[in-house]
Amino acid sequence: MAPIRPDAALAADWAAMPVLWLVQTSGRGTGDYSAETLARFLPPGRGIKLRSFGHDPDGVHWLLTRAGTALHHDPAYARYSHQLVLRNDGNRLRGLPRYDSPDRWHPPLVPGAMYALDTHSPHQGLKDPRMKPLGVVLKLVIAVDRDDLLTPREAWPLLSRLLHEELPDTGQTTFAAPRTWGEAS
C-alpha cells in the first residue's frame, strides 16, 4: 500500500474513478459476519485496518477493512481486484478527491454488489453518507486479484465459490495478492 497525496496529478495510466464496473448480484453469503466474529481478524481499536486471509490456490480470499483506507495505490500487486460484498456498514470508494462528486459515485456497496477496482489507480475507502454509517465501518468482501481485468461473468465463478463457506478459524495479516497468482480460468 503506497500512500498518495490528495493533490497528486492524475498519471496517464490511472483512472479518475477506480471502480471500473459494478453489478448487483443475488450472491449473499451464509456465514457469520457479525462484528464479534470479524473482531478476531482485527487488532483491538477503532482505527483503519485491512486484513486479507484464506487465499485458495486461485488466489480467491477474504478481505476485511475497518474504518476504510487511506488514499493509496498498490503498484506492487496485481492491477485489478474483483470483489463481492458480504457486509458493508457504510463504506464507499473514490479516487483522487478532486474527481469525487456525488454525481460520479458508484451505487452503494450493499451485500451482493460485485465490482472491479483498479488498484494501481489512487483509491480510498471512506464513509458513504447514503448508507447512514454508524460508528466504525466494517466491510467484508470475497476478492480475487488479477493483472487482467475480468468481466463480471469471469469474476462470478471465482468469487461465488466462498459464498457458503465459513470464515477460517484465524486470519493472518497479508496484503493484496501478489502478481504470482495463476490466471483466471
MIBAMAR-170490 format. One record per residue: z, y, x of N, C-alpha, C, O in turn. Coordinates in steps of 0.2 Angstrom, whole numbers, padded with zeros to 4 digits, always signed. Example, Ala and Ser with C-alpha at 12.3 -4.5 7.8 and 13.67 -1.06 7.14 Angstrom:
<atoms>
+0039-0028+0066+0039-0022+0062+0039-0016+0066+0042-0017+0071;+0035-0011+0064+0036-0005+0068+0039+0000+0064+0040+0006+0067;
</atoms>
This chain:
<atoms>
+0000-0006+0004+0000+0000+0000+0000+0006+0005+0005+0007+0008;-0005+0010+0004-0006+0016+0008-0005+0022+0004-0009+0023+0000;+0000+0026+0005+0001+0032+0001-0005+0037+0002-0008+0037+0007;-0006+0041-0003-0012+0046-0004-0009+0052-0006-0005+0052-0011;-0011+0058-0003-0008+0064-0005-0012+0066-0012-0018+0065-0013;-0008+0069-0017-0011+0071-0023-0017+0075-0023-0022+0076-0027;-0017+0079-0017-0023+0084-0016-0029+0082-0012-0033+0085-0010;-0029+0075-0011-0034+0072-0007-0041+0073-0010-0041+0073-0016;-0046+0074-0006-0053+0074-0008-0055+0067-0010-0053+0062-0007;-0059+0067-0016-0061+0060-0018-0067+0058-0013-0072+0061-0012;-0065+0052-0010-0070+0049-0005-0076+0047-0009-0076+0045-0015;-0082+0046-0005-0088+0044-0008-0087+0037-0012-0091+0035-0017;-0083+0032-0009-0083+0026-0011-0076+0025-0016-0075+0019-0017;-0073+0030-0018-0068+0030-0023-0070+0032-0030-0074+0036-0031;-0067+0028-0035-0068+0030-0042-0063+0035-0044-0057+0034-0042;-0065+0040-0048-0060+0045-0050-0055+0042-0055-0050+0044-0055;-0058+0037-0059-0053+0034-0064-0054+0026-0061-0059+0023-0062;-0048+0024-0058-0049+0017-0055-0049+0011-0060-0050+0006-0058;-0048+0012-0067-0048+0007-0071-0056+0007-0073-0058+0011-0077;-0059+0001-0071-0066+0001-0072-0069-0002-0078-0074+0000-0081;-0065-0007-0081-0066-0009-0088-0059-0011-0091-0055-0013-0087;-0059-0011-0097-0053-0014-0101-0055-0016-0108-0059-0013-0111;-0053-0022-0109-0054-0026-0116-0048-0028-0119-0043-0030-0115;-0047-0028-0125-0041-0031-0128-0043-0038-0130-0048-0040-0133;-0039-0043-0128-0040-0050-0129-0034-0052-0134-0030-0049-0136;-0035-0058-0136-0030-0062-0140-0024-0065-0136-0020-0068-0139;-0025-0064-0130-0020-0068-0125-0014-0065-0125-0012-0059-0123;-0009-0069-0127-0002-0067-0127+0002-0073-0124+0001-0078-0125;+0006-0071-0119+0010-0076-0115+0015-0078-0120+0018-0075-0124;+0018-0084-0118+0023-0088-0122+0029-0088-0118+0034-0091-0120;+0030-0085-0112+0036-0086-0108+0041-0081-0110+0040-0077-0114;+0047-0081-0106+0052-0077-0107+0051-0071-0103+0052-0072-0096;+0049-0065-0105+0048-0059-0101+0053-0054-0102+0051-0048-0102;+0059-0056-0104+0064-0051-0106+0066-0048-0099+0065-0050-0094;+0069-0042-0100+0072-0038-0094+0077-0042-0090+0077-0042-0084;+0081-0046-0093+0086-0051-0090+0082-0056-0085+0084-0057-0080;+0077-0059-0088+0073-0064-0084+0069-0060-0078+0069-0063-0073;+0066-0055-0080+0062-0051-0075+0067-0048-0069+0064-0047-0063;+0073-0047-0071+0078-0044-0066+0078-0049-0060+0080-0046-0054;+0078-0055-0061+0079-0060-0055+0073-0059-0050+0074-0061-0044;+0068-0056-0051+0062-0054-0046+0063-0048-0043+0059-0046-0039;+0068-0044-0045+0068-0037-0043+0075-0036-0040+0080-0038-0042;+0075-0031-0035+0082-0029-0032+0086-0025-0037+0082-0022-0041;+0092-0024-0037+0096-0020-0041+0093-0013-0041+0091-0011-0035;+0094-0009-0046+0092-0002-0046+0087-0001-0051+0085-0005-0056;+0085+0006-0051+0080+0008-0056+0074+0011-0053+0069+0013-0057;+0073+0011-0046+0068+0014-0043+0061+0010-0043+0061+0004-0045;+0056+0013-0041+0049+0010-0040+0050+0003-0036+0052+0003-0031;+0047-0002-0039+0046-0008-0035+0040-0012-0038+0038-0012-0044;+0037-0016-0033+0031-0020-0035+0033-0027-0032+0035-0027-0026;+0032-0032-0036+0033-0039-0034+0027-0043-0036+0025-0043-0042;+0024-0047-0031+0019-0052-0033+0021-0059-0031+0024-0060-0025;+0020-0064-0035+0023-0070-0034+0019-0076-0038+0015-0074-0042;+0020-0082-0036+0017-0088-0039+0010-0088-0038+0007-0091-0043;+0007-0087-0032+0000-0087-0031-0002-0095-0032+0001-0099-0028;-0007-0096-0036-0010-0103-0036-0016-0103-0031-0017-0098-0027;-0019-0109-0030-0024-0110-0025-0030-0105-0025-0034-0103-0021;-0031-0102-0032-0037-0097-0033-0034-0090-0032-0038-0085-0033;-0028-0089-0030-0025-0083-0030-0023-0079-0036-0021-0074-0036;-0023-0083-0042-0020-0081-0048-0013-0080-0047-0009-0085-0045;-0010-0075-0049-0002-0074-0048+0001-0069-0053-0003-0066-0057;+0007-0068-0053+0011-0064-0057+0012-0057-0053+0013-0058-0047;+0012-0052-0057+0013-0045-0053+0017-0041-0058+0016-0040-0064;+0023-0039-0055+0028-0036-0059+0030-0029-0056+0030-0029-0049;+0030-0024-0060+0031-0017-0057+0037-0015-0061+0038-0016-0067;+0041-0011-0058+0047-0007-0061+0046+0000-0059+0045+0002-0054;+0046+0004-0065+0046+0012-0064+0039+0014-0061+0039+0019-0058;+0034+0010-0062+0027+0012-0060+0026+0011-0052+0029+0007-0049;+0021+0015-0050+0020+0015-0042+0018+0022-0040+0016+0026-0044;+0019+0024-0034+0017+0030-0031+0009+0030-0031+0006+0025-0031;+0007+0036-0030-0001+0037-0029-0002+0034-0022+0000+0035-0017;-0007+0029-0022-0009+0025-0016-0015+0022-0017-0018+0022-0022;-0018+0018-0012-0023+0014-0012-0022+0008-0008-0017+0008-0004;-0026+0003-0008-0024-0004-0005-0030-0006-0001-0033-0011-0003;-0033-0002+0004-0039-0004+0008-0038-0011+0012-0044-0013+0013;-0032-0013+0013-0032-0019+0017-0033-0025+0013-0033-0031+0016;-0033-0025+0006-0033-0030+0002-0040-0031-0002-0044-0026-0002;-0041-0036-0006-0047-0037-0010-0048-0030-0014-0043-0027-0016;-0054-0028-0015-0055-0022-0019-0053-0022-0026-0051-0017-0028;-0054-0027-0030-0053-0027-0037-0048-0032-0039-0047-0037-0037;-0043-0029-0043-0038-0033-0046-0039-0033-0053-0039-0028-0057;-0040-0039-0056-0041-0040-0063-0034-0043-0066-0031-0047-0063;-0032-0039-0071-0026-0040-0074-0025-0041-0081-0029-0038-0085;-0021-0046-0083-0020-0047-0090-0012-0045-0092-0008-0048-0089;-0011-0040-0096-0005-0038-0098-0001-0043-0102-0003-0045-0108;+0005-0044-0100+0010-0049-0104+0016-0044-0107+0018-0045-0112;+0018-0040-0103+0023-0035-0105+0022-0028-0102+0020-0028-0096;+0023-0023-0106+0022-0016-0103+0026-0012-0108+0025-0011-0114;+0032-0009-0105+0036-0005-0108+0034+0003-0109+0037+0007-0112;+0028+0004-0106+0025+0011-0106+0022+0013-0100+0024+0019-0098;+0018+0010-0097+0015+0012-0090+0008+0013-0092+0005+0009-0096;+0005+0017-0088-0002+0018-0088-0005+0019-0081+0000+0020-0077;-0011+0019-0080-0014+0020-0073-0018+0026-0073-0021+0028-0078;-0018+0029-0067-0023+0035-0066-0025+0035-0059-0022+0032-0055;-0030+0039-0057-0032+0040-0051-0029+0047-0048-0023+0048-0049;-0033+0051-0044-0030+0057-0042-0028+0062-0048-0032+0062-0053;-0023+0065-0047-0020+0069-0053-0025+0074-0055-0025+0076-0061;-0030+0077-0051-0034+0082-0054-0040+0079-0059-0043+0083-0062;-0040+0073-0059-0045+0069-0063-0042+0066-0069-0045+0063-0073;-0035+0068-0070-0031+0065-0075-0031+0070-0081-0027+0075-0081;-0034+0068-0087-0033+0072-0093-0033+0067-0099-0036+0062-0098;-0029+0068-0104-0029+0064-0109-0036+0061-0112-0036+0055-0114;-0041+0065-0112-0047+0063-0114-0051+0057-0110-0055+0054-0111;-0048+0056-0104-0050+0051-0099-0046+0045-0098-0047+0041-0095;-0040+0045-0102-0035+0040-0101-0038+0033-0104-0042+0034-0109;-0037+0028-0101-0038+0021-0104-0034+0020-0110-0029+0023-0111;-0036+0015-0115-0032+0014-0120-0025+0011-0118-0025+0009-0112;-0020+0012-0122-0013+0009-0120-0014+0002-0117-0017-0002-0120;-0010+0000-0112-0010-0006-0109-0005-0011-0113+0001-0012-0110;-0006-0012-0119-0002-0017-0123-0003-0024-0121-0008-0026-0118;+0001-0028-0123+0000-0035-0121-0006-0038-0124-0008-0036-0130;-0010-0042-0120-0017-0044-0122-0022-0040-0118-0028-0042-0118;-0020-0034-0116-0026-0029-0113-0027-0033-0106-0023-0035-0102;-0034-0033-0105-0036-0036-0098-0041-0030-0095-0045-0027-0099;-0040-0029-0089-0043-0024-0086-0045-0025-0078-0042-0030-0076;-0049-0021-0076-0051-0022-0069-0049-0015-0065-0051-0010-0068;-0045-0016-0060-0043-0010-0056-0046-0010-0049-0046-0015-0046;-0049-0004-0048-0052-0003-0041-0046-0001-0036-0044+0005-0036;-0043-0006-0033-0038-0005-0028-0039-0001-0022-0034+0002-0019;-0045+0000-0020-0047+0004-0014-0047+0011-0016-0047+0016-0012;-0048+0013-0023-0048+0020-0025-0040+0022-0026-0036+0017-0027;-0039+0028-0026-0032+0030-0027-0030+0028-0034-0034+0029-0039;-0024+0026-0035-0021+0024-0041-0014+0025-0041-0010+0024-0036;-0011+0026-0047-0004+0027-0048-0002+0024-0055-0005+0025-0060;+0004+0021-0055+0007+0019-0062+0012+0024-0064+0016+0025-0060;+0011+0026-0070+0016+0031-0072+0017+0030-0080+0014+0027-0083;+0022+0034-0082+0024+0033-0089+0018+0035-0094+0015+0040-0093;+0017+0031-0099+0012+0033-0104+0016+0036-0110+0019+0032-0114;+0015+0042-0112+0019+0045-0117+0016+0042-0124+0020+0043-0129;+0010+0040-0124+0008+0037-0130+0012+0030-0132+0012+0029-0138;+0015+0027-0128+0019+0021-0129+0026+0023-0130+0030+0018-0131;+0028+0029-0129+0035+0031-0130+0040+0027-0125+0045+0024-0128;+0039+0027-0119+0043+0023-0114+0050+0025-0114+0052+0031-0114;+0055+0021-0114+0062+0022-0114+0065+0019-0108+0063+0013-0106;+0069+0023-0104+0072+0020-0098+0067+0018-0093+0062+0021-0092;+0069+0013-0089+0065+0011-0084+0059+0006-0087+0061+0002-0091;+0053+0008-0085+0047+0004-0087+0046-0002-0083+0045-0002-0077;+0046-0008-0086+0044-0014-0083+0037-0016-0085+0035-0015-0091;+0033-0018-0081+0026-0021-0083+0025-0027-0079+0025-0028-0073;+0023-0032-0083+0021-0039-0080+0014-0041-0082+0012-0040-0088;+0010-0043-0077+0003-0045-0078+0002-0051-0075+0006-0053-0070;-0003-0055-0077-0006-0060-0073-0012-0057-0069-0016-0053-0072;-0013-0058-0063-0018-0055-0059-0022-0059-0055-0019-0065-0053;-0028-0057-0053-0032-0061-0048-0036-0056-0045-0039-0051-0048;-0036-0056-0038-0039-0051-0034-0046-0053-0031-0045-0059-0028;-0051-0050-0031-0057-0052-0028-0061-0046-0024-0059-0040-0026;-0065-0047-0019-0069-0042-0016-0075-0040-0021-0077-0034-0020;-0077-0044-0025-0082-0043-0030-0079-0042-0037-0074-0045-0039;-0082-0037-0041-0079-0035-0047-0081-0041-0052-0087-0043-0053;-0077-0044-0056-0078-0049-0061-0079-0045-0067-0077-0040-0069;-0083-0049-0071-0084-0046-0078-0078-0049-0082-0074-0054-0080;-0077-0046-0088-0071-0049-0092-0072-0057-0094-0068-0061-0094;-0079-0059-0095-0080-0066-0096-0078-0070-0090-0076-0076-0090;-0079-0068-0084-0077-0071-0077-0070-0071-0076-0067-0076-0074;-0067-0065-0078-0059-0065-0076-0055-0069-0081-0050-0072-0079;-0057-0069-0088-0053-0073-0093-0051-0080-0091-0045-0081-0091;-0055-0084-0089-0053-0091-0087-0048-0091-0082-0044-0096-0082;-0048-0087-0077-0043-0087-0071-0037-0084-0074-0032-0087-0073;-0037-0078-0077-0031-0075-0080-0027-0079-0085-0021-0079-0085;-0031-0082-0090-0028-0085-0095-0024-0092-0094-0020-0094-0098;-0026-0094-0088-0023-0101-0086-0015-0101-0085-0012-0106-0086;-0012-0095-0084-0005-0094-0084-0002-0092-0090+0005-0091-0091;-0005-0091-0096-0003-0088-0102+0003-0092-0105+0008-0090-0108;+0003-0099-0104+0008-0103-0107+0012-0106-0102+0015-0111-0103;+0012-0103-0096+0016-0106-0090+0023-0102-0090+0023-0096-0092;+0028-0105-0088+0034-0101-0087+0034-0098-0080+0031-0100-0076;+0038-0092-0079+0038-0089-0073+0042-0094-0068+0046-0098-0070;+0040-0093-0062+0043-0098-0057+0051-0096-0057+0053-0091-0059;+0054-0101-0054+0062-0100-0053+0064-0094-0049+0068-0091-0051;+0060-0093-0044+0061-0087-0040+0055-0084-0037+0050-0087-0037;+0055-0078-0036+0049-0074-0033+0050-0072-0026+0056-0072-0024;+0045-0071-0023+0045-0068-0016+0042-0062-0016+0037-0060-0020;+0044-0058-0011+0041-0051-0010+0034-0052-0006+0034-0054-0001;+0029-0051-0010+0022-0051-0007+0019-0044-0009+0021-0041-0013;+0013-0043-0007+0009-0038-0009+0002-0040-0012+0002-0046-0014;-0002-0036-0013-0009-0038-0016-0012-0044-0012-0011-0044-0006;-0016-0048-0015-0018-0054-0012-0023-0052-0006-0027-0047-0007;-0022-0055-0001-0027-0053+0005-0034-0055+0004-0035-0059-0001;-0038-0053+0008-0045-0055+0007-0047-0062+0008-0053-0064+0007;-0042-0066+0010-0044-0073+0011-0044-0078+0005-0046-0084+0006;-0043-0075-0001-0043-0079-0007-0050-0082-0008-0055-0078-0006;-0051-0087-0011-0058-0090-0012-0062-0086-0017-0059-0082-0021;-0068-0087-0018-0072-0084-0023-0071-0086-0030-0068-0092-0031;-0072-0082-0035-0071-0084-0042-0076-0090-0043-0082-0090-0041;-0074-0094-0047-0078-0100-0049-0081-0099-0056-0085-0103-0058;
</atoms>
